[in-house]
Amino acid sequence: MLWQLLAFTLLWYVYLYLENADPCREVSCDPAAVCPTASKINRVRRLYRYLRLIVNCVSHYTFKPIPKPIEPTYTSEDVTIIIPTLDGDNNELRAMIPTLLANYPSEIILVTIDLNFKKAMALATQFSSKRIQVMSIPQANKRLQTVQAIPSVRTRITVLADDDVIWPDTILDWILAPFEDTTMGGVGTCQRLARAAHPSISQRCWNFLGAMYLERRNFDISACTHLDGGVPCMSGRTVAYRTEILQNPEFQHEFTNELWRRCCLNADDDNFITRWMVTHEWKTYVQYHKEAELTTTLEDNPRFLKQCLRWSRSNWRSNLKSMFVEGHIWW
């Protein structure tokens, strides 16, 4: 705990420095002309920051998930799970699949690359379940892997999941509850970090940063959902959509041909689908509840910084498209 206390103290002093910095001392300027303006801007910035924090705190702590219906329209038999995976077989996937089967979905579709198809088939065989199907494509591309499986889905709800998550056996019932609303297009979950069994001091530090990232995200999405039904991003770690949305030929074409500076995007798949929900007037929701909480892994080494950089780039690309290309968020 000592390192956490030291890190917190350091961050606190940095915060105090930034908050109390006087623009008149930082630059050589005419105090009467420049400093009053800078001071007003600084006060407005602080007012907005703390007002937003207070509103989000109230929204987060008063948020309530949509309860499970007594007589549900949808059950686990109405769900197909699609898992794009590169390796086809690894420890995380072996730990994940039993937790998915414990929710009794209609089918689980693993989509890997041709090189690892046999490995994925061998893994599926080990579980002795007819619910697991394996597909492959020539090269790794998460969007193409997802679209490869979508036409095979025969259920009304499709869940997209990463290959490194662990589900509780109650998650599907909570995910399905919001779909009682016929205008509900997508439903997300809350997330926690899966910690290493015997972490080193270095791993503890990186795990702390990863856990804080996920906690901040849970706070943000629950507050936004409660305020106006909006969600910054429906995380692809586990998210459910109506199959009719994903099987729309127009959606599949746009999904696999999204461009950024003349380059076809492979990343940002969850951001794209989130924007599609907005532009096509489907509702979204996040079930922030203990029984709808999955665990996932993040890098516990310096590669975590590369993950953060990738997420930051994705957010910038998606936000710019939302504001200045699609524009539906303005009305």
Stockholm file with secondary structure:
# STOCKHOLM 1.0

chainA/1-331         MLWQLLAFTLLWYVYLYLENADPCREVSCDPAAVCPTASKINRVRRLYRYLRLIVNCVSHYTFKPIPKPIEPTYTSEDVTIIIPTLDGDNNELRAMIPTLLANYPSEIILVTIDLNFKKAMALATQFSSKRIQVMSIPQANKRLQTVQAIPSVRTRITVLADDDVIWPDTILDWILAPFEDTTMGGVGTCQRLARAAHPSISQRCWNFLGAMYLERRNFDISACTHLDGGVPCMSGRTVAYRTEILQNPEFQHEFTNELWRRCCLNADDDNFITRWMVTHEWKTYVQYHKEAELTTTLEDNPRFLKQCLRWSRSNWRSNLKSMFVEGHIWW
#=GR chainA/1-331 SS CHHHHHHHHHHHHHHHHHHHCCHHHHSCCCTTTTHHHHHHHHHHHHHHHHHHHHHHHHHHHTCCCCCCCSSCSCCGGGEEEEEECSSSSCHHHHHHHHHHHTTCCSEEEEEEEGGGHHHHHHHHHHTTCTTEEEEEESSCCHHHHHHHHGGGCCSSEEEEECTTEECCTTHHHHHHGGGGSTTEEEEEEEEEECCCSSCCHHHHHHHHHHHHHHHHHHHHHHHHHHHHSCCSCCCTTEEEEEHHHHTCHHHHHHHHSCEETTEECSSCHHHHHHHHHHHTTCEEEEECSGGGEEEECCCCSTHHHHHHHHHHHHHHHHHHIIIIIICGGGC
#=GC SS_cons         CHHHHHHHHHHHHHHHHHHHCCHHHHSCCCTTTTHHHHHHHHHHHHHHHHHHHHHHHHHHHTCCCCCCCSSCSCCGGGEEEEEECSSSSCHHHHHHHHHHHTTCCSEEEEEEEGGGHHHHHHHHHHTTCTTEEEEEESSCCHHHHHHHHGGGCCSSEEEEECTTEECCTTHHHHHHGGGGSTTEEEEEEEEEECCCSSCCHHHHHHHHHHHHHHHHHHHHHHHHHHHHSCCSCCCTTEEEEEHHHHTCHHHHHHHHSCEETTEECSSCHHHHHHHHHHHTTCEEEEECSGGGEEEECCCCSTHHHHHHHHHHHHHHHHHHIIIIIICGGGC
//
